[in-house]
Each structure stands twice: as structure tokens, then as C-alpha cells.
């Protein structure tokens, strides 16, 4: 798995990428305003319909008449590192539920995602991991891997996680957590044995994220020294910044080794808090939805990880006793939120939902020759998703 700073593609003066498909293969050429490495400039992208890869991409005029002239933004497919569910379904619900989640995410421009499991135990893992592993190994599936969020987290900052499944750090990585489908594991760094487990997971190629935690700044830095590279929904479900102890949030904002994820929905974080994150972390920010079965679904009650939750009319999702329980919006809404609630440009917001998260799981989400032909066409004014291509085919 890729760790560290997000990859910055090298670009020439007139654009980026070289033709990558043999002549004669069917191709689709799309022109519009390209979102590339934080820039927004007029250009074109040509994709292989059969190979599912980008053949060429340039700024400037296309070499032939475009098959589709899009009047808005042409962006890479969105990448969500934390999806608990969507459209009324939980990621633990089996093949039919996952099919419905895939369809809902694709409609909102998400072409790759990690299925998030909230503090799973061995029994839950045995039930759901075989199907998740099968899909993660299939290039045709948007499910790219699994985010294990817990069970090695703080009980005080557990949020909506089932308390009966929260566990102490084991002596070694559990067998079920060694699955090749596991891309990210969230752990509280202050727990006994956390540094040892972080180092072992890092050696296995798993991205370790810090969250659901009351850690001090010192404990956070020790975890980063051990191999942690990410923070799960910064500020939410963690001890807050205090001027004498900045805890995990303060350490994350000032340690350039850490990528931080946030929900830009004006529910989990206020606009001033989001702006603080933008100014402090800059290009280390990855947008996530932390979406629940209530995302992309009507207001009402749903079940997630065995916990009953409710999507309210205001779009928030809460436990029945009023605690926040994940996101009620899908990732495209967080792109719009990051661009409207902070001083970030739209190009920056798109990058925070494509290149940055993809870099952490060893994926490519860029408009570059050879990259997967995953495209999202956005309306120029509303930034709503107009059309989606995955692996060279419109969906």
C-alpha cells in the first residue's frame, strides 16, 4: 500500500500523459474542463473502451472531434475510504446489499471505495469477509478493499460503535485482519500495545489510521513513528484540542506525515473548523463520506453494524439517543461542501476526493495515460454529477 505524501503527477506545459493504446482499438474522446492535480483547465481525455484505461490526456484543443463535448468539469472517479452503507443497505448485508450500494455510489461519482466495518469481531468477519474479499479482488467491482474501523479503540470515544465489540489490543494481528482485502485499520494509539500492532500492520502493507481516541499529542507522534499514516474523521470521536494538550487533532494538523480525513457536510464539522483543517493540513486532506445506510435514502430508521440509527430530515444520521452515527450524504456532496464551506478551490476539493485518498491505498485516480478510465462529469454550476464512466464504460 502507498504511504506518505500524495503522488503529484508530472505534467508538461501543454498537459500530461502520453497515448497508451494501440491504434485501432475503439476509443472515446471527451472534452471539457479537466480537473488534474488541483488545476481546472480546458482539455480532453481519450479512453480505451475495451481496455478500460486512459489512452491520452492533454490540455488544449482535442486532436479530433470529441465524442462528447461536456460543458462542465471532467474529473477522475471519486474515491471514498469509508463507506458503511448507502441507499438503505449496510456493507455487511451480503451480495444484494453490496450491489445496491455499488449502484448508489456510482450514481454519485464514486468509482472506488472501501467498505467500512465498525469494530468487527471474528464472528462478523467470518460472515462478511469472503464476499468483500471476492469483490476487492475483482477489477470490475468498485469495492477496492476494506476499512477495519476498530475494535481496538477508546471506549470513551467509541461513538456509535457497538460497545460489546470493542476490544483490547491483541498480542498480534488477528488472522481475520490479515486478509489481502484489508486496506486500512483504524486504531486508538493510546491503547496498551498499540505501537507494536501499528508496526506489524505497517509491515503487512496495511495503512494504519488513528481515530476514536483520547490520545495525547505525544502518544499520537509515537504512533506515527511506528507507522501510522492517516487520521479517521478528524475531530470527530476524539479528545479535542486544548491549549495545554492538543491531543490527536492538534498533533495531526502539525505532523506532515499524516493524511487527515474529514466530512465536509457542515454537520460533523463547522465551516470554521473545516477552514482550520484546510489551512493547517492543505494537500494532506482526504474527503470521506463515512456514509451509512441512511445516505442516499429517505429519512427514517436503518440498521448499521447491528446498531439502530435514524436519518433525520436535516440529513444527519444519529443513534436513537442522539449521537452522530456517520454520514447522511455521499462523497460528491462533500466535494461541494469543501469547495463552498472553505476557501478551497473546486480543483482542490476534487483532488481531496480523488488523488489524495487513492494514494493511500495504492490506487490511481488521476487523468493520466495508463490510469483507469474512471471519469465523473460535473455540472459547471451546481457541481452535481451528470454522468459517470467506470473502466471505459458509461454507467
C-alpha positions in Angstrom: 0.0 0.0 0.0 1.2 3.5 -0.7 2.1 5.6 2.3 3.2 9.2 2.8 2.5 12.3 0.7 0.0 12.0 -2.2 1.6 11.5 -5.6 1.9 14.6 -7.7 1.7 13.7 -11.4 4.4 15.3 -13.6 2.9 17.5 -16.3 4.3 19.2 -19.3 3.5 22.8 -20.3 0.7 21.6 -22.6 -0.8 18.9 -20.4 0.0 15.5 -19.2 0.0 11.8 -20.2 1.0 10.1 -23.4 -1.1 7.9 -25.8 -1.3 4.5 -24.2 -3.4 2.2 -26.5 -2.5 0.5 -29.8 -4.0 2.1 -32.9 -7.3 0.6 -34.0 -8.8 0.0 -30.5 -12.2 1.7 -30.0 -11.7 4.9 -28.1 -14.0 7.6 -26.6 -12.8 11.2 -26.6 -14.3 13.6 -24.0 -13.5 17.3 -23.9 -14.3 19.8 -21.2 -12.7 21.5 -18.2 -10.2 18.9 -16.8 -9.6 18.5 -13.1 -6.0 17.5 -12.8 -3.7 17.8 -9.8 -5.8 20.7 -8.4 -5.9 22.6 -11.7 -9.0 23.3 -13.8 -8.2 23.8 -17.4 -9.8 23.2 -20.8 -8.6 20.0 -22.4 -9.5 16.5 -23.4 -9.2 12.9 -22.4 -9.3 9.8 -24.6 -10.1 6.4 -23.2 -9.9 2.8 -24.4 -13.4 1.4 -24.4 -12.2 -2.2 -24.2 -9.0 -1.9 -22.1 -10.7 0.4 -19.6 -7.6 2.7 -19.4 -6.9 6.4 -20.3 -5.1 6.4 -23.6 -4.2 10.1 -23.7 -4.9 13.3 -21.9 -4.0 16.9 -22.8 -4.8 20.4 -22.0 -5.8 22.4 -25.1 -7.8 21.5 -28.2 -8.6 17.9 -29.0 -6.9 16.2 -31.9 -10.2 15.3 -33.5 -13.9 16.0 -32.9 -14.9 15.0 -29.4 -17.3 12.1 -29.0 -18.7 14.1 -26.1 -18.2 17.8 -25.5 -19.0 18.3 -21.8 -19.8 22.0 -20.8 -18.7 21.3 -17.2 -15.9 19.6 -15.3 -14.3 16.3 -16.3 -12.9 14.8 -13.1 -11.4 11.4 -12.1 -13.7 9.0 -10.4 -14.2 9.7 -6.7 -12.5 7.5 -4.1 -14.2 7.0 -0.7 -12.1 5.5 2.1 -15.0 5.0 4.4 -18.4 3.6 3.3 -20.5 1.8 6.0 -23.5 1.6 3.7 -25.9 3.6 1.4 -29.3 3.5 -0.2 -30.8 1.7 2.8 -28.2 -1.1 2.9 -25.3 -2.0 5.1 -22.0 -3.3 3.7 -22.4 -6.4 5.9 -25.7 -7.2 4.2 -24.3 -9.6 1.5 -24.3 -9.6 -2.3 -27.6 -8.0 -2.9 -26.9 -5.2 -0.4 -23.5 -4.6 -1.9 -24.9 -4.4 -5.4 -27.3 -1.8 -4.3 -24.6 0.2 -2.6 -22.4 0.0 -5.7 -25.2 1.4 -7.8 -25.9 4.2 -5.4 -22.2 5.2 -5.2 -21.7 5.1 -8.9 -24.6 7.4 -9.4 -22.8 9.9 -7.2 -19.5 9.6 -9.0 -17.8 7.2 -6.6 -15.9 4.6 -8.7 -13.7 3.1 -5.9 -14.5 2.7 -2.2 -13.5 0.9 0.9 -16.2 -1.0 2.8 -16.0 0.1 6.4 -16.7 -2.3 9.2 -17.4 -0.8 12.6 -15.5 -2.7 15.3 -15.9 -6.1 13.8 -15.2 -9.3 15.8 -14.0 -12.7 14.4 -17.6 -13.9 14.0 -18.7 -10.9 12.0 -15.5 -11.1 9.9 -16.1 -14.8 9.2 -19.5 -14.0 7.9 -18.8 -10.9 5.7 -15.2 -11.0 4.6 -15.4 -13.8 2.0 -17.8 -11.7 -0.2 -15.8 -8.5 0.5 -12.6 -10.3 -0.5 -14.2 -11.6 -3.7 -15.2 -8.2 -4.8 -12.0 -6.5 -3.8 -10.1 -8.9 -6.0 -12.4 -8.2 -9.0 -11.2 -5.2 -11.1 -14.8 -4.8 -12.3 -16.0 -4.0 -8.8 -15.9 -0.5 -7.3 -15.2 -2.1 -3.9 -11.4 -1.7 -3.7 -10.9 -3.1 -0.2 -12.0 -3.0 3.5 -11.5 -0.3 6.2 -11.5 -2.0 9.6 -12.5 0.8 12.0 -11.9 -0.7 15.4 -12.3 -2.8 17.5 -9.1 -1.5 19.1 -10.5 1.9 20.0 -11.3 4.0 23.1 -14.5 3.1 24.9 -14.8 6.8 25.8 -14.7 7.9 22.2 -16.4 4.9 20.6 -19.2 7.0 19.1 -21.9 4.7 17.6 -19.7 1.5 17.7 -21.2 -1.5 19.5 -19.6 -1.4 22.9 -19.7 -5.1 23.3 -17.3 -5.5 20.3 -14.7 -3.0 21.5 -11.5 -5.0 22.5 -8.0 -4.5 23.9 -5.1 -4.7 21.5 -4.1 -8.3 20.9 -0.6 -9.7 21.1 -0.5 -10.0 17.3 -2.6 -9.1 14.3 -5.7 -11.4 14.3 -5.9 -13.8 11.4 -9.1 -12.2 10.0 -7.3 -8.8 9.9 -4.6 -10.3 7.7 -6.9 -10.6 4.7 -5.5 -9.2 1.5 -8.7 -7.2 1.2 -7.9 -5.1 4.3 -6.5 -1.8 3.2 -7.0 0.4 6.3 -7.2 -0.3 10.0 -8.3 2.4 12.5 -6.8 2.1 16.0 -6.6 4.3 19.1 -2.9 5.0 19.6 -3.1 5.4 23.4 -4.1 1.7 24.0 -1.5 -0.7 25.5 0.3 -2.5 22.7 -0.9 -0.1 20.0 2.6 0.9 18.7 3.5 -2.8 18.4 0.3 -3.6 16.4 0.7 -0.5 14.3 4.2 -1.5 13.3 3.1 -5.0 12.5 0.2 -3.8 10.3 2.5 -1.4 8.5 4.9 -4.3 7.7 1.9 -6.2 6.3 1.3 -3.3 3.9 -1.9 -2.1 5.7 -2.4 1.7 6.1 -2.9 2.4 9.8 -5.3 5.2 10.7 -5.7 6.8 14.1 -9.1 7.6 15.5 -11.8 7.0 18.1 -9.2 8.1 20.5 -8.3 10.2 23.6 -4.6 10.1 22.7 -2.3 12.9 23.7 -0.1 14.6 21.2 2.9 12.6 22.4 1.0 9.3 22.0 -0.1 10.3 18.6 3.5 11.1 17.5 4.7 7.7 18.9 2.1 6.0 16.7 3.2 7.9 13.6 6.8 6.9 14.4 5.6 3.3 14.5 4.0 3.6 11.0 0.5 5.2 11.3 -0.2 7.4 8.2 -3.8 8.6 8.5 -6.4 10.0 10.8 -10.0 8.8 10.7 -12.6 11.7 10.6 -10.5 14.3 12.2 -12.1 16.0 15.3 -15.0 13.5 15.5 -14.8 10.8 18.2 -11.6 12.1 19.7 -10.4 14.3 22.5 -10.4 17.9 21.4 -7.7 20.5 21.2 -6.8 22.2 24.4 -4.2 24.9 24.7 -2.2 22.8 27.2 -2.8 19.5 25.4 -3.7 19.4 21.8 -4.4 15.7 21.7 -4.7 13.8 18.4 -6.3 16.6 16.4 -3.5 19.1 17.2 -0.8 16.5 16.5 -2.4 15.5 13.2 -2.7 19.1 11.9 1.0 19.7 12.6 2.6 16.4 11.5 3.1 16.3 7.8 3.4 12.6 7.8 -0.3 12.2 8.4 -3.1 12.4 5.9 -6.3 13.5 7.6 -9.9 12.6 6.6 -12.9 14.9 7.2 -16.6 15.1 6.4 -17.4 18.4 4.8 -21.1 18.3 5.5 -21.5 21.2 8.0 -22.8 18.6 10.5 -19.7 16.8 11.7 -17.6 19.9 11.5 -18.5 23.6 11.3 -17.3 25.7 8.5 -14.6 27.4 10.7 -13.3 24.0 11.8 -13.1 22.9 8.2 -11.2 26.1 7.2 -8.8 25.4 10.1 -8.2 21.9 8.7 -7.7 23.3 5.2 -5.2 25.9 6.3 -3.2 23.6 8.6 -3.3 20.4 6.5 -3.7 21.7 3.0 -3.0 18.9 0.5 -3.0 16.3 3.2 -6.8 16.3 3.4 -8.9 13.5 2.1 -12.6 13.8 2.0 -14.7 10.9 3.1 -18.4 10.3 3.4 -18.5 7.8 6.3 -21.8 7.0 4.7 -24.4 4.9 6.4 -27.4 3.0 5.1 -29.3 6.4 5.5 -27.1 8.1 2.9 -28.9 8.4 -0.4 -32.1 7.2 1.3 -35.2 8.8 2.7 -35.4 9.9 6.4 -36.2 7.0 8.6 -34.7 4.2 10.7 -32.0 1.9 9.5 -29.6 -0.7 11.0 -25.8 -0.4 10.7 -23.3 -2.8 12.3 -26.2 -4.1 14.5 -27.0 -0.6 15.8 -30.3 1.1 15.1 -29.8 4.6 13.6 -32.0 7.3 12.2 -31.6 9.6 9.2 -33.3 12.8 10.2 -34.9 15.4 7.9 -31.9 17.7 8.2 -29.7 14.9 6.6 -27.8 14.0 9.7 -27.7 10.4 10.9 -27.9 9.7 14.6 -28.3 6.8 17.1 -31.7 6.8 18.8 -30.2 8.6 21.8 -29.0 11.4 19.6 -25.3 10.7 19.0 -23.9 11.2 15.5 -23.6 7.9 13.8 -21.9 8.5 10.5 -22.7 10.4 7.3 -26.1 11.0 5.6 -24.5 12.2 2.4 -22.4 10.6 -0.3 -19.0 11.8 -1.3 -19.9 14.1 -4.1 -21.8 16.3 -1.6 -18.6 16.5 0.5 -16.7 17.8 -2.6 -19.3 20.5 -2.9 -19.1 21.2 0.8 -15.3 21.5 0.8 -15.5 24.0 -2.1 -18.3 26.0 -0.5 -17.6 25.9 3.2 -13.9 26.7 3.0 -11.6 28.8 0.8 -10.5 25.7 -1.1 -10.9 25.8 -4.9 -13.1 23.3 -6.7 -9.9 21.8 -8.1 -8.6 21.3 -4.6 -11.9 19.8 -3.5 -11.8 17.3 -6.4 -8.2 16.4 -5.6 -9.2 15.7 -2.0 -11.7 13.2 -3.1 -9.6 11.5 -5.8 -5.8 11.7 -5.9 -5.3 12.1 -2.2 -7.3 9.1 -0.9 -6.3 6.9 -3.8 -2.6 7.5 -3.0 -3.1 6.0 0.4 -4.4 2.7 -0.9 -2.1 2.3 -3.8 -4.7 3.3 -6.4 -4.6 5.8 -9.3 -7.3 8.4 -9.5 -5.8 10.9 -12.0 -6.4 12.0 -15.5 -3.2 10.4 -16.8 -2.3 8.0 -19.6 -2.5 4.4 -18.3 -4.7 5.3 -15.4 -8.1 3.6 -15.0 -10.7 5.2 -17.3 -12.9 6.3 -14.4 -14.4 9.7 -15.2 -17.1 11.9 -13.5 -18.7 14.7 -15.4 -19.9 17.5 -13.2 -22.3 20.3 -13.9 -20.4 23.6 -14.2 -22.7 25.5 -11.8 -24.2 23.0 -9.3 -21.2 20.6 -9.3 -23.8 17.8 -9.3 -22.8 14.6 -11.0 -24.1 14.5 -14.6 -22.6 11.2 -15.9 -20.1 8.6 -14.8 -17.7 6.3 -16.6 -16.0 3.3 -15.0 -13.3 1.4 -16.7 -14.1 2.9 -20.0 -17.8 2.3 -20.0 -20.6 4.8 -19.1 -22.7 3.6 -16.2 
